[in-house]
Structures are given as C-alpha cells and as structure tokens.
C-alpha cells in the first residue's frame, strides 16, 4: 500500500472515477470560477484529487452501510456488487479495521465477513477519508497537522491563506457529512439540488490560461 499523501492534491489531471460524496462538497466551498471567458483564451481544469484508495475505500463503507444490521458482508460479495478487485479490497479492509477507532469489524468462519463498527449515522466521511488518504493537504503549506515538507516561500507567501480556506472548506464538509447521508443520497445527481448528491469527478476548480 502506498503511504497516505493527503486527501486533496491540487494539480492538472484528467477526470477521476466518480464516487458519491453527499451533500455536495462544492456547496460548502466558495466558487473558484472566473468571470466570462475572454476571447482568445481557453479553459483548463484543475482537479482536487482523491486517489483510487480513497474511492474504493468509501465504496466499501457505502456497501456495508447499505447492509447495516444484516449479516456480515464478505469482500467477495462487496467486490461483485461494486465491481472492485478483491486483492485491493483486502488491503483497504485492513486499513479500515485497524483504524483508531475501528471503522469496521470482521468475523471469521463460513458466514463471516465485515460489518460497520457502529451505525452509519455515527461515522463521518472525514473519519473514513483521513484513514484512507491521510490529512487534507491542498498544498504543503496548508496541510492538517505538522508539515512534512517545508516551502522556501513560507515566511513571505501571500497565497497560503487561499489554500488554508480550501482545506478548511473541505474539512468542514466531510466532517459534517455522515455515512448515512451518503447512502441516502439520490442516485441522479445531475437533477438534484446542491445540498444532495455530487460525484468526485464533478469537483473541479476551473480557470483560464492564455494561449
């Protein structure tokens, strides 16, 4: 498993596979869209990235939440339901089980499997994502907790405040969103209100760049 590198990484990247994140993350964040698109300029897209580890781990938790109160779910069942590779799920389940406090529990035996350690209403998306991805860090100068890298411009930087606001907006959203809310979100996000469903692939910061 790769080392957790932080929930949010800002950079130019293609669209990521979408996983449900509800209520809308963007509803809690100020818009970063520019004004009109001036003549002779083209739009570029900067994605706030969540890794495959984060996406698959959240999908495991959503599957377990859907079946909360029932029999334990095997990773084979989860993999078939979510179309996810079994070998990767085993690694992610270990992370979720060994979290402090644990997010899932496991049972051995023919009818064993995984269950949530507590009700979906008592698990926040912030807990899940930090276990899977590490601290929120849109930039090295705005990471949660202690910085693991030092920027040479830290003492005179004028834009650190921006990255701190991005970090705090993301943190507020995932820390106030429960797993139960995510499970109950409608499937059709294109016609929902901003306070309902949104896919991670829809979360982007758009800006313009001159030719």
N, C-alpha and C positions, 0 to 999 in steps of 0.2 A: 504493500500500500504506500502511496506517496504521502509525504508529510503534509499536514494541513497547512495551507498557504493563505487562508483568509477567504471570507465569504465573497467579497466583492473585489474584482480586479478590473481596473479601467484600462481599456485598450481597444484598438481596432481589431475586430474579429467577425467571422461570419455568424449568422444566427445560430443559437443553440437550440437543442431539442426542448420543446416546451413542457414544463410540468406545472401543475396548478399551484397558484400562490394567491390565496384569497383571505381577506378582502384585498382590493387592488393595492399593490405596492406603490404605484405611481400616485394614487390618491393622497398619500401621506407625504409625498415629496413635491417641492416646488417645481414647476415646469422648467426644463432647460432648453426649450425650443427657441430658436431665434425668431426674428420677425419675418417679413416676407423674404422670398428667395431672390436676391438681386440678379439682374441679367448677367450672363457670363459666368455664373457660379454654379457649382454642382453640390448636391448634398452628400455628405458622408455620414456614416453611422458608427457611433462608439458604444459598444455593448458593455453593460455591467455583468460580468460573467459569474456563473455558478457552474462548477465542474460536474462531470458525469457522476462522480461520487456523491455530490450533493443531490443531484436529480434522482438517482436510483435509490438513495437512502430515504428521501422523502416519499418516494413511491412505495417503498416497503412499509413505512409508517402509515401511509394512507390506506394501504390494503389491510393492515392489522386493525386500523380504526374502523374500517367498514365491517369487520368481523368481530368487533369487540363484544365480549360477553358470550361468544360461541366457543367452539373447540379450538385448540391451538392450530396455527397455520404452518404447514411445512414450507421450507424455502422452495421446494419443487412446485407446490401449489401457487406460491406467490410469483415465481418465475413464469409459470404458464399464464397466469392471469395478467401480469404486467409485461410479458414478452421481454424478460430480463435474463441475462446469463447467470446460471446457477453458481458458478465458481466465484463470480464477483459478489453475489448476494451473501455468500458465506463470510466474506471478509467484512462486508458492511454490517451484517448482523452481529458480528463480534464487536465492532465499534459501538453499536447501539446497546448491546448487552453490558459492556464494560464501562459505559458512561457513568459519571457520578453526579446525581443518582442515576441508576439504570433506566433506560427508556423502554427496554423490552426484557422479558424473561423467557427462558427456554425450558422445555420439558422433554426428557428422553423417553424412548420407547416407541412401540409401533404406532401409537396415536399421539406421539409428541409433536412438538413444533414450537412456534413462537407466539407470544401474546404481548400486548402492551403491559407495561408495569403498573400503569394507572389509567384512569379514564381519559379519553381524548380531550375532554374539557379541561383537564389539569396538565396538559402538555402543550407548551408553546412552540411555535415554529422556530423561535430564537434558540431554544434548547437544542432542538434537532439539528439545525443548520450549523451551530457552533461545534457540536460534536463531530459532524461530518466534514466541515470546511475550515474550522478554526475561527479566529476573531475576524470581525468586519474590518476591512482594510482597503478603502478605495485608493489610498496612496500610502507609502511607507511612513509618512509624517502624520497620518490620521488613523493609525491602527488602534484597536481597542487594547488596553493594557500597555505594556512596555514595548517600545520599538525594537525590532530585531536588527534593523539596519538604520544607519544614520545618514541623513541627507546633508550635503555640504552647504545648502542654502537655508537650513532650518532657522538660523538666527535672524535672517533678513527676509524670509519668504512672505509675500503679500497674499498668496492664494491658499495657504493652509486652511484658512477659515472656511473656504468653499468645500474642501474635502471633508472637513470635520462636520459640516452641515449635512453632506451626503451620508456620511457614516451614521450620524445621529438619526436621520430620517429613516434609513433602512432599519437600524436597530429598534426604533420605536415601533415600526410596522410589524416586524417579525416577533417582537417581544409582547405585543398586544394581540396577536393573532393565535388562536388555539388550533390544534389539530382537528377538533370537532368542526370549527368554522370551515376549514379546508374541505373536509369530507362532505359537508352540507352545501357547498357552493354549487351553483348550476353548471351544467356541462357546456352550455353555449355561451362563451364569454363575449362573443362579438356583439351580442344584443343585450348584454347585461349592463347594469348601472356601474359607475366607477367604484362603488363600495362592494362589488361582488367579485366575480371570477376574473383572473388575468393569468396569462401564461408567462413564464420567464422569458420566452422568446419575444414577447411584446415589450419587454422592459428595455428601453434604449435611450441614449442621450444623443440627440441629433444636432449637428452643427454644419456650417458651410465652410468650404475651402475654395479659394480662388484657383483657377487654372494656371 
